[in-house]
Amino acid sequence: MNYEIESELDAYIDAHISAEPDHLKRLTRESNLRLINGRMCSGHLQGRLLKMLTMLVVPKLAVELGTFTGYSALCIAEGLPEGSTLVTMEVDDELEDFIREQLDSSEHGKKVELRIGKALEMCREFEDGSVDMMFIDADKREYPAYLKEAVRMIRPGGLIVADNTLWSGHVCDTAYENDPQTRGVREFNEMAATLPGFDTVILPIRDGISLLRKCL
């Protein structure tokens, strides 16, 4: 598929899914204006998918590894029922003020608990089977370790969602065999495909989104 057709399809998809809320449009704009890597925001399509998955799971407790600017957190929170909580973890403390500003700009921000620090360390604070839904979008080198924690934390019937699992196609490109981030994603995918008691699928959306449901 050439770039022109791909861009046209992206525009077509955006025009034929639920509208992007105004506060998320502003968040994307602020991210691109104020941050060097603003393009890392989840974006319209992925955001609507996260909301829908959350509404299907109906989690009481959701956990996110990698907040960045809060776009995905607000999409998950939008799908959460009242009284439920999303705990989102971000290692970059310099983003804290920006994230809190974005959470305060949305009515759904009150459902989000932001924690600053290393995700692996904070994951160990959760009991086995205590989490209903988990979204992984942090350091790709740590993806295998994140998955081990997620498998422990998620309840039967719960859902693990992982972003960037196609990693710009590097997962099947031998030129990136020694790249630590690519190795981390590849190992994650190998683990996910063979996890006992889980159903796993990779969706070729944006940079690849994996869904892992823990069987009852």
Secondary structure, 3 states (H helix, E strand, C coil): CCHHHHHHHHHHHHHCCCCCCHHHHHHHHHHHHHCCCHHHCCCHHHHHHHHHHHHHHCCCEEEEECCCCCHHHHHHHHHCCCCCEEEEEECCHHHHHHHHHHHHCCCCHHHEEEEECCHHHHHCCCCCCCEEEEEECCCHHHHHHHHHHHHHHEEEEEEEEEECCCHHHHHHCHHHCCCHHHHHHHHHHHHHHCCCCEEEEEECCCCCEEEEEECC
